[in-house]
C-alpha cells in the first residue's frame, strides 16, 4: 500500500522519536493512505513552520512510502471506525497523563480525531474528574471527534515498523503554498 506524510520538507528517513507525545495514537511517525489528507497536513505544517521561522524558504511537501500491512514481524493495532475502544485510546494519549499507551504495538491504525480534539477531550476529562461520565456523554464525545470527510492515520511507533516503511519519492501538492503567496 502507498502511504503519505505531509510536512514542509521531504522525509526519506522517518524518525519515530521526533514526533509530539500527545497525539491521537501517541508519539510516532504519522502517515495516511488518503492523499488529499496528506496534502492538507503538508499545507498546515508549512503555515505553522512559517509562523515560527518566516525567513525559511520552504514548500508544502508530501513524502510517499510503501508499506505491507501483512508484514508478520510487527504488531499492528487496528481501530475500525469511531468506537468506544478508539475513544479510550485517543483520550489516554491526548491527556496529560499519557504514557506509552501503544508500547506493545509497532503500528497503530485508525481514524483521525476532529481538529477540535484538545478542547473536547479537556471537557471530557473534566467530566471524568467530576464523576459525571455516562454512556450519553461518551457517545456525544465520539460524535464530536469524528471528521466529516474520509480520513485515516497510521502511527509508526517503533524502529521495527519504520524499517518496513519504504520511502518512494516526494511531491509538492497542487495549490501548495511556499509561504510567499
Secondary structure, DSSP 8 states (H G I E B T S, - for coil): -EEEEEESS--SS--TTSS-SSSTT-SSEEEBS-HHHHHHHHHHHHHHHHHH-TT-----EEEEEE--TT-TTS-EEE--SS-HHHHHHHHHHHSTT---TTTT-SEEEE----TTHHHHHHHHHHHHHTT---HHHHHHHHHHH--SS---EEEE-SHHHHHT-EEEEEE--TT---S--
